[in-house]
């Protein structure tokens, strides 16, 4: 409690006379006693009658009170209950100021949601970004990718529109399906399998998310595998302080609609929340509709002052006409919404479970036990694709198929570089293929925390261990009878098993302005692959002696962070500034997944294993450094975080689609991030009207230092335009370190003698790019734009909000060969930069137990349609992004 509160309450208690019949009021602001951040939805109860809930700034006001003695109680799940006694004079409006509530000893991080509007938290050892509940609610995003653009250092690589399968890149990581970013929800894994299958084929709907925290720097070592670049933790709604029903409806263009219902509350020591969500969208391009049903329940109970229990159960079902087949330059320029693949169908379902028990023992020790698990299954039927010249499409498809979905090509003038993707035709019928995946993972972890005090030194220990298991079934089917076929012949049937053990520790030692934090993580991984289809063809094979490939590896990851508090500086009367300097160094790793773990490498050269050969593929590792400043000026009217970073990645193998480092590489990615927030009205001394400006910018520089990359698609699968073919020929003929290979009479690859011409490309089997001092220098990693910015200008008055956002992303390369020109199929070529503008208007009205809100949001109101990515290269081509979208909605809570 702020020191001013004690004399004020004492003064009130000393008042002897009370004149009844005149109306009084009491107000204040409730904050977290551990970090002074505001607490939202705290139940404030006046005597046995009136009450209120704190808003996003932690503020409350209870009006129409009769003068006299009162008791004010503050209740909030996970915090010690607070009580204030006092006396109100007739007609008095009394402000209690800041009222701190202390976290309960048995509190769990999984139910703690800060309503702080600051975009960072000083409690983390390294850089971090916090997207607050107010920002999440007011942005009216259609998906999490849209919201995450506001995070410095994070690049969203678009492909399918609603972030059901987000493509997130942090500080230059390969972004397809967020493979190299650790995704969590309430601290638990959400990838189908964090080690074997880290691709984000599940993502929580934004409607269920209350806040998002992105963590970078050495503290990522506490969270799990794939900690080289950063961690994204989605934070779902905690149980409300008072029983309530929430109903929300929204709708918009292209059949966009959501319906959400929730019931939750707190009854004594029990908190519960149940949410149901239905969501649909016809998609930005033809034949790309999606339907989602999501159900989540969360229970939290304080068993006593020392123990708490948490239970969370989740289910999601999705049906999506998702297609990997995208645009060629011709179709993108003609009609970017065109998609003829109407039979592609993605179906998935996911179950998840978290059970947590925390015990706060004596002398500051606490023990947290967590059991978790998830089961994810997907079935993705896709039409097989062929690339044909536009003027040859009718002859290839046949009259019936052409007239059904391709007749729009009739009146278009075409040239020799104009191609279109169509369904592959076999015996007059369109063929299909099915990818069936089933992932199951489960684990148990124990974590211990303890605080000490040694005179001027304070120490904090956090240590834990985890046992984790994964099973992955990978099946592939094919059918050539109809594009609508939903059964076929198995061509792949693989089973993967993984058992991992992890230990981690963080020890913080602080005194005065200085804090030192060493960290350590150890991982042991044992994984096995079995070819069940091959075994089925050997009926005498003993089931206990099936042929298998096994890989084991250990990785030790140390880290060190340091924080120096610059201090609380009063540069003028009543004007305070505060800040800190932070820096960290740590070793990160990316776990080799099912595609890369079962290989062998000898002297840095990677190859497929021979029967009986021992596997030795190890993780990609990195040395990561960062340093920065964060803090606030002018009583938090200006706040922000500035960070510089340098990541050096070794043992680099997993590059892009169709691109692998056959000779393991080294890559350096460095840059700077800035995230700044301005409360313009606080600077001007205004309080009722609020004008805010937030701004973030990222500067990236990437360099491939060494390694040899083999690209088997550039000449054999890419359909070149005249310009891209000539650019490739120039690379081969003039670039030291670029070598083209062809097959000799024995089927062996041999170098092709230079110079080559465009007509020689059809004889090339592969192209090697050797990076380093004796080869290519100065090439960028793909999807590392040199510059990006995002800004948001907002105006608030009472319950009204209007906001305008601008996002800009500079041009970026889409492959390691750094092509400037675009191929005829759209699979390679530099992606031009683009800028978009969004706008939102919200209005919220609170009346006693009833709260309602209305919004209208315009996405990309300038309708800038851009080349978002080429993530699947020859399999897809150009994924278009942009498209104007206007949505509106209504919410009611009572």
Number of C-alpha atoms within 10 A of each C-alpha: 16 10 8 11 15 12 10 15 15 13 12 18 16 11 14 9 12 15 12 12 11 14 16 19 19 18 19 17 20 28 26 21 17 11 13 15 19 26 26 27 24 25 20 24 18 19 13 10 6 14 19 21 24 22 18 18 18 22 22 23 18 19 15 13 20 20 21 19 15 17 13 17 17 22 21 24 29 23 19 17 14 15 12 13 15 17 20 24 22 19 17 15 18 16 15 19 15 22 22 21 24 17 18 19 20 25 23 19 11 18 20 19 19 21 24 24 17 21 21 24 19 18 10 16 25 26 29 24 23 21 25 23 22 17 17 19 15 19 21 24 20 20 18 21 24 19 18 21 20 25 26 28 29 23 25 23 23 25 25 22 22 21 24 22 20 27 25 28 24 24 29 26 23 23 25 25 23 23 26 29 28 28 27 21 18 20 15 20 21 26 27 26 25 24 26 23 21 26 25 25 20 22 21 19 20 23 21 19 19 21 22 26 20 23 24 24 31 33 26 26 28 18 19 23 22 26 26 30 25 29 25 22 21 25 25 23 21 21 26 22 23 20 15 17 17 16 17 19 17 18 19 17 15 16 12 21 19 20 18 20 18 19 19 22 20 22 13 11 14 16 25 22 22 20 19 18 19 18 20 20 21 18 21 22 20 15 21 22 20 21 18 19 18 20 19 20 19 21 21 26 20 21 15 10 13 16 20 24 20 20 18 20 17 17 18 22 19 19 19 22 22 22 23 18 26 31 27 26 21 19 22 21 9 13 12 24 19 18 20 19 25 18 19 24 23 20 18 20 19 21 17 21 18 21 16 20 21 24 21 21 14 8 9 11 15 20 18 20 17 18 18 19 21 24 20 24 19 21 19 22 27 28 30 23 19 14 17 20 18 23 18 11 21 19 10 18 21 13 13 11 19 18 14 10 15 20 13 13 18 12 7 9 9 13 10 11 17 18 25 23 24 25 22 20 22 13 8 15 16 22 22 27 24 26 17 20 19 20 21 20 24 18 18 17 18 18 18 18 18 17 16 14 11 9 7 8 13 15 17 15 16 17 19 19 17 19 16 20 20 24 20 24 18 17 19 19 18 22 20 21 17 16 23 18 19 17 14 15 12 15 12 16 18 16 18 20 19 21 18 19 17 20 20 22 20 21 18 19 20 18 14 11 11 15 19 20 21 20 24 21 25 17 19 15 18 15 23 18 20 18 17 18 15 14 18 13 9 10 9 8 12 10 10 6 8 15 16 15 20 19 19 18 17 14 18 15 19 19 23 23 24 20 24 18 18 16 14 14 13 14 11 9 6 8 12 16 20 18 20 19 19 24 23 25 23 24 25 31 25 24 28 22 19 20 10 18 23 22 22 20 17 11 7 18 15 19 14 12 15 10 9 9 12 15 19 18 22 24 23 21 22 24 19 23 21 23 21 20 20 23 24 21 20 19 15 19 18 21 23 23 26 19 23 18 22 20 24 20 23 20 20 24 26 23 17 20 16 17 18 21 25 20 22 22 26 22 20 21 21 19 20 21 24 21 25 22 22 20 19 17 16 19 16 9 9 12 11 11 13 16 21 18 18 20 21 23 23 24 19 19 18 24 18 23 22 24 25 24 23 20 24 18 19 25 21 15 16 21 22 24 19 15 15 21 23 15 18 22 21 16 18 23 17 11 14 15 18 21 20 26 19 20 15 11 7 6 8 9 15 15 16 19 12 12 11 15 14 15 9 13 19 11 14 20 21 21 23 20 24 24 25 18 10 10 16 20 17 11 15 24 26 21 27 25 24 17 20 24 23 22 20 20 16 19 17 16 13 11 11 16 18 19 20 18 21 16 20 17 20 15 17 22 23 25 24 19 23 16 18 17 20 21 24 26 31 29 30 30 23 20 23 14 16 17 18 21 20 20 21 22 20 22 18 16 13 12 8 11 12 12 14 17 17 18 21 19 25 20 22 21 16 14 14 14 17 20 23 20 28 30 27 20 26 24 22 21 27 30 27 23 22 21 19 18 18 18 20 20 19 17 18 17 17 16
